Amino acid sequence: MRIAYVYDAVYPYILGGVEKRVWEIARRLVARGHDVHLFGMHLWDGESTITRDGVVLHGICRPYGLYRKGKRRILPAFLFGIMLLPALARERFDVVDCQQFPYTSVFGAAAACRIARSPFVITWHEVWGEYWYEYLGSKGSAGKVLERLAARIRAGTIAVSDTTRDGLTSLIGDREVTIIPNGIDLAAIDAILPAEEKSDVLFVGRLIREKHVDVLVDAIGILRHRIPGIRCLVIGDGPERMDLEEKVRTMNLSGNIQFTGFFKRSEDMIARMKSSRVFVLPSTREGFGISALEALAAGLPVVTVDHPKNASRVFTLDGCGLLSSLDAADLSEKIQATLSRDEVSKLLCRTMSRDYEWEAITDMIEKYYVQVRSTSGNKRPDSLGEKGSGYHRV
């Protein structure tokens, strides 16, 4: 099949869960003999169209800064959506899979697919709903309208979790949604040795408000009195970093909490996971939670927040972790309880993670694309991701 992916941010030039999903699936589809293209911003040096690991990368516009003060900029998303239309409409694909955010990409890709008569799929990673007002204030009403309009486009619809699928239900009614989750490369993770530098508690993610790393800092402040030598590693970067580092200094926790930024190689992050004892994700908004899944694969139990918008809650099931409220005292209790567990939890964590290997995910998405191509929009694809998949609800 000739397959196109659409997402403005391209891995590994920009690191993130959506970027990683697109890349891992794309290169595996190439290995299976498919012709795979990725339309994004021109983030690499040299020609605008290059081939990397067999995937054809199309840089359709210059690399505008995607974020300002931790929030997605509107102008780059708008320009990318406009420039996507002629670039994608020039060629016909058996399937075009567009990531739902930013929504301008969806509208540009939908118009291009109509012109080129290419079957169209939208992959949904999150549904924000009322969160738009928290994110943009009064301007959030525009984002909410765009989200609703994007959901109404007639296309094959993939959601990465039950949490995302449930959010879509109110927007699209009874239209079929196929759940195909994110994944991991378990063999690659197994081959990575633990880092020499050890820690007790690990966080991985963008340092943005909804991740609530400030609550984790407060929890470590409480735990320091019970476990004086406790060590917490914060891997990530973002607009909250300076304030968080100042909070750590003010609380005299510099000997307990270290900020590393993001590592250029994902192997270095996994090595830190393998040399830690518990993964903590105090987030109230996760469309999936790929870092929590990677932690399970590395043998780390997960402590996360019990919030309806947090899909990573599923990774605490079957003895693989604990749920906490968004309260530093409660979080500290859950962290301490998890630290006190024996080695059995490592085996449980790894057992759960096996359900999410990328090869199995690629099997699911390949079958879905075949059905989308065969129906060519005449009828809805079956929900291949849900039936008999064996996945936990996320």
N, C-alpha and C positions, 0 to 999 in steps of 0.2 A: 504493500500500500504506500501511497504518497501522503505523508502526514505533516501537518504544520502546527506548531505551537506558537501561541502569542502571549508574550509577557514582556513588559518594557525592561525589567531588571533581569540580567543574564548571569547565571552561575559560571565560573567562580568569581567573576568581576564584581558582583555584588552577592553577599552571603545572606541567605534567609531560607525559611522553610519552603516557600513556594518555588523559589529559584532551584533549590535542591531537588524537589519533586520532579519538576519539568526535566531537569538535566538527567537525573538517574533513569527515568523512564525513557527519555529520548535516546540515550546511548544504548540502552538494552534493546530497544526496537530496531536500531541500526544493526546490532549484532544478529538480529533475527531476519535480516534481509530487507527491511523497510527503508524507504527513502524519507528521511526525517529532516525537517527544516524548522528553525526557530527564529521568529521575528521579534526583535527587541531593539533597544538603543545601541548605538555604535560605541561600545564601552572598551574596545580593544584597539591596539595600535594597528596601523596598516589599512588594507582595503576594507570597504564596508561589508563585503561578503567573503567569508572565510569558511573553511571546513575544520572542525575540531572533533577528534574522536569519531569521525564519520558523520557528525551532525553539521548540516549547513546553517551557519549563523548569518542572518541578515540584519545589519545595523542600519535601520531606516531613518535615523535622525541622530544628531550629535548628542553626547551624554549630558543632558541637562541635569542639574542637581535635583534629585528626587525629593529631598526633605529640607524643610526649614523649621528650626526649633522643634524637631522631633515629629513634625507632621508632614504628610505628603503635600507637595506643592501642586496647585491646580493647573498652572500654565504648562509644565512639562507633560502632564497627563493629557491635556487638551491637544497639544501639538502632536504628541505621539499618535493619538487616535485619528487625527486628520491625515497624517503622513502614512499611517498604516493602510488606509483604504486603497490608494493606487498601487502600493507595493504588493499587497496581498491579492488584489483583484486581477493582476496580470497573469496569474497562473491558477490552474485548477488543481485542487487536492482532493483525495478521497475522503479526508477528514481534516477539519480545522478545529483545534482545541484551544479555546481562549480562556485564560484565567480571568475570573470575574472582576478583579480589581487591578487598576482603576477602571471605572465603568466606561470611560470614553473609549477604551480599547474594545470593549464589547460592541459598542455601537459601530465603530469603524470596521471591525472584523465581520459583523453581521451584514453590513452593507456590501463589503467586498465579496463575501460568500454568495450573496444574492446575485451579484454581477457575474461571478465566475462559475456559479452553480456548484459550489463546493458544499458538501454536508457540514453542518456547524454544530459544535459542542461547546458548552460553557461549563467550566469547572469552578465550583463555588467552595471557597475556603472559609468564609465567614459571612454571616448576615448581621449587620449592625443594628438595624431598626432604630430604637430610641437612643442608642449610643451615639448616633450622629450629633445629637444636641450637646452631649458631653464633650465630643471631640471638636466641634466647630461653633458651639453656641447657637445663636439664632440662625447662622448660615447653614446649620445642620439640616434644615428643612430641604435645602437643595440637594444635599447628598442623599437624603432619604427618598426623595422623588426619583433621582437617578437610579438608586438601587431597585426601586419598585419597577421602573421602566425596563431596566436590564433583565429583571426576572421574568417579565412578560414576553420577551423575545422568544419566538418559537425555535427551540433548539434542543438537542440532546442535553440532558442536565445531569452533571455529576456533582456529588457532595463528598467531602473528605471525611465526614463524621455524621453520626446521628444528630449531634447538636446543631450542625449546620443544616442538615436536612430538615429538622424541625423548624428552624428559623425560616426556611424557604416555603414551608407549607402555607403560611399565612399570605404569602405573596403570589403563589402560583396555583393554589387550590389543589385539585386531585391529579395534576400532571405528574407523570412518573419521574422519580429522582433515583438515580443509581448511586449507591454508596461504594466508593473505591478509596480506601484510606491511603495515607502516606506510608512509607516503608523505610527499611534499613537494610544495609549490606552486612549481614551477620558474620559472614566469613571474613570480611575485611576488618570488622571490629575485633573478631577473635585473634587476628594476626597482630594486633597492636599491643605492645608491652605497656604496663603501667609506668607512669612517670615517677622519677625518683622523688619529686616533691609531693608530699602527702598532705591531705586535708581531711577534715571531718565532714564538712558541709560544702556543697557545690551548687552554684546557680549558673545557668547559661541562658543568655537571651539579650535582647535589646533593652537598654536601660531607659525605659519609658514609664510614664506614670502608672499605667494599668498593670504593670508587672509587680508593683508594690515591693520593690527591693528595700525600700525604707522600713517596711514592717519586718523584713528579714534582719536588717541591721539591729532593730530594737530587740528582736528575739535573741540574737547573738549576745547583745548586751545583758540580757537576763541570764542566758546560759553561762556566761563567763563566770558568774558567781558560783555556779554549781560545778562547772567543768573549766577550771581556770585556764587550761592550755588549749581550749577549743579553737580550731582554725577553719575559717570559711574562705573559699575562693569564689570570686565573682568574675565570671568570664563573659564579656560583652561590653558594648559601648552604646552611647546614646545621649540625648539631651539632659538626662537626669544625673549623669556621672559626676559632674563637679559638685552638685549639691549633696550627693551621696557620700563622696569622699570627704567633704567638709563635715557632714554629720558623723562620720566615723572618727575624724580627728577630734571633734567636740566631745564625743563620748569616750575618748581615750581607748578606742578599739583598733588602732592601727596595727597592734601586734596580733590581733585576732582575725582581721578581715583584710584581704588583699584584692585589688582590682587589677586585672590583667589586660583588659581590652579583648577584642576578638583575635584569635590566632589565624594566621594565613592558611594553615593546613588544618583540615578537620581532624587529621590523625592526632595532632597535638592536644586537641580538646578531648578526644576519646581517651587518650593516655591519662589526662587529669581526672577524668571520670573513673578510670580503673584504679586510680590511687586515692580515691575518696571513699566515703562511707555512706552518705545519704545525699540524694538530689532533692533540692527544695525549689519549688516553683510557686511563689505566692501570688499568682496571676488570677485576675477575675475575668480575663478575656483571652481564650485560646480556641481557635478554630479546630485545632488538632493537638498540638503539643509535641512536635517532632523531637525536641531536645529531651523531653521526658521519656520518650520511647527509646532514644539512643542510650539514655541512662540505664534503663532496664536491660538493654542488650549488654551493657558493660557490667551488669550485676548489681546496680545500685537501686535500692528501694526509693520510692518517690513519696515526698510529702508535698501536697498541693492544697489549694483552697477549694472548699465546697461551695461553688457558685454555678448557677445555671448556664452561664456563658463560658464556662471553663471545661472544654472537652477533654482535657488531660486527666480529669477525675477518674476516667476508666482505668488508668494505669496504676491505680492504687488497689485494684481488686485482687482477689485470690491471694492475699497475704503479701502483696508487692508494695505496700506503702500505707499511708494514713492520710485522712482528710482533716483539714483544720479550718476554723473560721478565720476571717481576716482580722486577727487580733494577735498581737505580739506574744502575749502570755500563753495563749492556746497554741500558737505556732511553736513556741519554745518547748512546750510539753510534748508535742507530737514529734519534734526533732529528737528530743532526748529519748523518748520511747523507742524510736526507730534505731537510734544509735546503740541501744542496749540489746538489740536482737542478735541472734546467732547467725552463723554462715548459711543456714538453710534458706534464708530469704534470697540469697544470691541465685540459687538454683531456680527458685520460683520466678524471680524476675526474668531470667534468661528464657525460661520456658514460655512465659507470656509473649516475649518479644519475637519468638519464632513464627508466630502467626502473621507477622508483618514484613517478611523478607521481600525485597524489591522484585525478585523473580516472580513470586506469586502475585504481586500487585501488577506487574507487567502482563502476566497471563490474563488477568481480569480485564485490564484496559484494552489489550489487543482484541479479545473476544468482543468487547463492547464496540470498538471501532469497526470491526467486521460487520456487526449487525447494523450500526449506523449507516455504513456505506451501502449495505444491501437494501435497507428500507428507503434510503435517500429522502428522508423526511416524510414519507407517505404514511408511516405509522410510528408510534413511539417504541424505542428500544425497551426490551425487558430489563428488569432491575437485577442485572447479573451480579452486582456487588453485594446485594443483601442476601440472596437466597443461597443457603447452604455454604456460606463463606466461613463460618466458624469464628468470626470476629466478635469481640466484645462491643457493646454499644458505646460509642464515643460521641 
